[in-house]
Amino acid sequence: MRRYQKVILSILIVLVVGIIGVTIYGMQVYQETNATFNQISHAVDRKTDKREEAISIEDRDPFSILLMGIDTGALGRTEQGRSDSMMVVTVNPEKKQSTIISLDRDIYTQIVGYNTIDKLNHAYAFGGEAMAMDSVENLLDIPIDHYVTINMQGMRDLIDAVGGIEVTNAIDFTLEGVHVPEGRITLDGKTGLAYARMRKQDPEGDIGRQRRQREVVTKILQKVMSLDGISNYQKILKAVEKNSKTDLTWNDMMDIGTNYIPAFTTIKQEQLQGEGQLIGGVYYQLLGTNQLLHTQNLLKEQLQLPTNEGLTQGDEYTNGSPNYQLYDDSLTFSEENSTTGE
């Protein structure tokens, strides 16, 4: 199978915490992939829009996407749920680079459209994809162009569909009856989901979990890029068709597969985290002014937008006013770089 065919399959996996894939492997798979996208593609009604001009994927404009892992779909959970895993991805073919920024679910921020300040992951619970996109857009001061969601069952099925992923697990733990031993191991869907979800037994808490989630993204991408055979792609499509949603269309994906190949050769990874504090007896992550500004400008550079010397003025939720709690921090942040390819 030619490289561009594998890339078409792998692109959405990068965009969805490495979780959704498509390819053209003969007319049968073309038709099946198109049908899957017709099923999972859902437009979203936004309240805000930072774009003065619409981006064009066909013309290779850099764009952003919000990836959300929803805490439903398994373990008997059928409610709306919350976006307990959130990552913002920027894709820039000219720079030949993509970025993945993990957002802590407990970040204390404005929930746009709900007139409250709360944990970031509550935005999805209150208003679905649109409110989550609007709230992240406000927090990071960048346009959020697209979204992709996948629930827990989809994550589990996808890991099984690619034949498992190999990791080096630093913490021997058991989560809800699933044991994941320490050392170099191959995770199937059941243990892989536990590996991506475990938080309380990790000394770093949610920060450690986010690091493992980014690892799962990269591992799934690498595994998909190495797969051959129509049966594997059918398994991947089956894994995502009932457990994922996106506002990307099949035509968008065809254009991404044609125009954005260079952007996926290098994936830069960072983590936006704050300082844990109790407010009214509830745990939140309060962001540092320096790190928030660093993250905003990093994403703006990737999207080829003007950067700022300070946090955006006129926004009471991102300029350190008494209504929004930011603290002065020294500029420390977690940065990882990974290169993918054949």
Disulfide bonds with the S-S distance in Angstrom:
none
